[in-house]
């Protein structure tokens, strides 16, 4: 947990040391980890060399035991990155089996965590619509779980394991958005697609309740 402000101080220091590389997208500073990447092995080598040179110039060293070079996949803030992005099973497994919250504040926590995974869950807004209506009440208010509301909560939990992997987009990919709307459930939805090597891939889902 450290001293107050230490996280911000570390981020500011890393931005000073790696400012050009961060601006170019060569290096990303996320929490207390540094990530360096490239679209090809040669580009990765060049970016990695530039990153090491910037650290060396500032008198900073990397821990060998905490340095992983060219992993097949990596876990970043609960997301598994490889050629695709997918959510870590531990993130949705807890949500999919947790009991229905007793108070409104607990339901808000459930909905908030659920929405973090929204990009890989189609129609998430319709699944959470009526739960969000209940979440608008006083935090300490107890929830009266009717059969209908319990069924909605159960359906939202059952949709969690059906989440899909989505493909990262690159600068040269052709991307487009397919939209749809529903008068019955008062909502809008969209799916982001991309084309690479003449194949169509899903890059994300978006939906909202009106």
N, C-alpha and C positions, 0 to 999 in steps of 0.2 A: 504493500500500500504506500510506503514511502512518505516523504514529507509533502505537505501541501504545495502544489505547483511544480513538483519535480517532473511530472509527466510532460507538462507544457515546456519546461526548461529543456528537457531532453529533445523534444520535437523541434524546438527553435535551434538547438545546437546542430542537429542533423540537417536541418534545412540550410544552415550556413555552410556546413561542410560539403553537402551534396546538392547545393541549390540548382546548378545547371542540369544535373542529371535528373533531379526530381521534376524540373520544369519540362524536360524533354520526354519524360515518361520512362526513362531508362531504369530508375530506381524508385521504389515506393516505400515510404516509412509508415508502417501500420502498427499502432500500439508501440511495443518495445522490440519489434522485429523489422529488419530490412529485407526487401525483396528486389532482386535484380533479374531481368528477363530479356528475351529477344525472340524474334520470329524464326530465326535459324540458329544453328549451332555456332556459325561464325559470328553472327551478330551478338549472340550471348557471350561469346569469348571476348569480343571487343568491349561490350558494356561492362562485363565483370572486371576487365583490366582497368577500365576508366574508374570504376568504383573503388578498386583497391588503391589506385594512385591517389584519388582524392582523400581517402582515409589516411594513407601514409603521409601525405603532405601536411595533414593536421596532427600527426603524431598519435593516431588512433589505431588500435589493433583489434582484430577479430579473434574470438575464441574458436580454436580449431574443432573442439568437441561440439560446438553449437552451430557450425557452418556446414550446410548441406548443399552440394553442388549438383545441379541438374537432376532433381528428383522427378520420378514419374508422375507424382501427384503431391500436393501440399494442402494442409488445412489452414485456411485463413478465416479467422473469426467465425468458425463453425461451418464454413463452406469448403468443400473439397474441389480444388482446382486441378484440372488436367487439360485435355482437349475440350472438355466440357466443364460446366459448373454444376455440382449437385450438393444438396444439403447433407450434412453429417447425420447419419441415422440416430445418433444420440440426441439430436436437437428435437426431432419430431416424436421419438419413442415415448418421451415423458409426457408430452402433450396428448398423445393418442390414448393414454391409459389413465390420465389423472381424473379424479372424481370431479363432479360439477361443483364449482365454487359456491360457498355459502353466502358470501357478501359481494356487493358490486365491485369493490376494489379487486377482488380475486378474479372476477370475470374480465376486468380491464387488463389485468396482467396476462390472462390467457389470450385475449384478442390481440394485444400488442405483440406478444411473441409469435402468434400465428401470422400476423401481417409481415413479420420479418421474412417469412418463407413464401410470401405471396407470389413472388416472381416465378416460382416453379409449380404453382397450384392453379389450375384453371378455375375461373368463376369463384374465386375466394370471396368476393364481395357479396355474392348471393348467399354463400354459406354462413357468413358472419352478420348479415344484414339485421336480423331481428335481435341477435345478441348485442349488437352495437346500440340498438334502441334501449336495451336494458342497462347498458354500460353508462348511459347518459344520466342516470339517477345519482343520488347522493352516495358517496363512497362507502359509508358504513351501513347503508341500507341492506337488509337481508333480501335474498332473492327467493321468490315463490316459484318453484319449478313445476309448471304445468306439464301435462303429457306432451303438448305441442313443443314447448320450449326445450324440454329434455330431449325430444327427438331431433330437434335442430342442432343441439349441442353434440349429440351422438353422431349425426351425419357429418358435422365439421371434423370430428375426430377421425371418422372412417376415411375421410378424404386425404388425411395427412400422409399415409403410406403410399398413396398413388402419385406422389409428387414425381416429376420427371427431371431428367438432366437437360440442361439447356446449353447451347453452343455459344461460345464467345464470338463476337463480331470483330473483324479486322478491317483495316482501312480500305482494302480492295474488294471487300465483299459487297454484293448487291443485297440490300435489305429493303423490306417493305412491311407495312402494318396492315393487317386485315381487321376491320372493326365490325361490331355488331351491337344491336341494342334490343331491349325487351320492354314492352309496355306493361306486361303482366307483373314482372318483378321490379320494374322501375330502375333499370340499370343499364350500364354500358360496359362493353368488354372489347379487348383487342389482343391480338397475338402478333408478336414480332417474329418474322421469318428472315432467313438469310439464304443465299445461294452460294455454294462454293463447289468447284469441280463438278458443276452441273447437277448437284444434289441439293435438295431443300432440307433445311434444318430449323428447328424451333429455337429461338433465342430469348423467349420470355413471354409471360402472360401478364395482362393488366386488366383490372376491372374495377368498377366503382358503382356505388348505389346512389341514385338520384333522390 
